[in-house]
């Protein structure tokens, strides 16, 4: 019942906007910050860059969805 009640009041544009900003943050963390600390996290560049690219794609998708009526 509570779930059904909250679905009526969700603003989907804001939801996609927040999701897009979160995906951009993830992409920045994966593509810039974690690459500098590669030795600490034991993840090579060959893994971090594709993950960052995927996060960028999701960010673009969410931001486009937030702009559509």
C-alpha positions as CSV (number, residue, x, y, z in Angstrom):
1,X,0.0,0.0,0.0
2,X,2.8,2.4,0.9
3,X,4.6,1.6,-2.4
4,X,1.4,2.3,-4.4
5,X,0.9,5.6,-2.5
6,X,4.5,6.8,-3.2
7,X,4.3,6.0,-7.0
8,X,1.6,8.7,-7.4
9,X,4.0,11.4,-6.2
10,X,7.2,10.5,-8.0
11,X,8.4,13.2,-10.4
12,X,10.1,11.0,-13.1
13,X,12.0,13.9,-14.6
14,X,13.8,14.6,-11.3
15,X,14.3,10.9,-10.8
16,X,16.1,10.5,-14.1
17,X,18.1,13.7,-13.5
18,X,19.4,12.4,-10.1
19,X,20.2,9.1,-11.7
20,X,22.1,10.8,-14.5
21,X,24.1,12.9,-12.1
22,X,24.9,9.8,-10.1
23,X,26.0,8.0,-13.2
24,X,28.3,10.9,-14.1
25,X,29.8,10.8,-10.7
26,X,30.4,7.0,-11.0
27,X,32.0,7.6,-14.4
28,X,34.3,10.3,-13.0
29,X,35.3,8.1,-10.1
30,X,36.0,5.1,-12.3
31,X,37.7,7.0,-15.1
32,X,39.8,9.5,-13.2
33,X,40.1,8.9,-9.5
34,X,40.4,5.1,-9.3
35,X,42.8,5.0,-12.2
36,X,45.2,7.1,-10.2
37,X,45.0,4.6,-7.3
38,X,45.2,1.5,-9.5
39,X,47.7,-0.2,-7.3
40,X,45.6,0.3,-4.1
41,X,42.4,-1.2,-5.6
42,X,44.1,-3.8,-7.8
43,X,42.0,-3.0,-10.8
44,X,43.8,-2.4,-14.1
45,X,43.1,0.4,-16.6
46,X,41.7,-2.2,-19.0
47,X,38.8,-2.8,-16.6
48,X,38.3,0.7,-15.2
49,X,38.0,2.5,-18.6
50,X,35.2,0.2,-20.0
51,X,33.3,0.5,-16.7
52,X,33.6,4.3,-16.9
53,X,32.4,4.2,-20.5
54,X,29.3,2.2,-19.5
55,X,28.6,4.7,-16.8
56,X,28.8,7.5,-19.3
57,X,26.3,5.8,-21.6
58,X,23.9,5.3,-18.7
59,X,24.4,8.9,-17.7
60,X,23.6,10.1,-21.2
61,X,20.5,7.9,-21.3
62,X,19.2,9.1,-18.0
63,X,19.8,12.8,-18.8
64,X,18.0,12.4,-22.1
65,X,15.1,10.8,-20.4
66,X,14.9,13.6,-17.9
67,X,14.5,16.1,-20.7
68,X,11.7,14.3,-22.6
69,X,8.2,15.2,-21.8
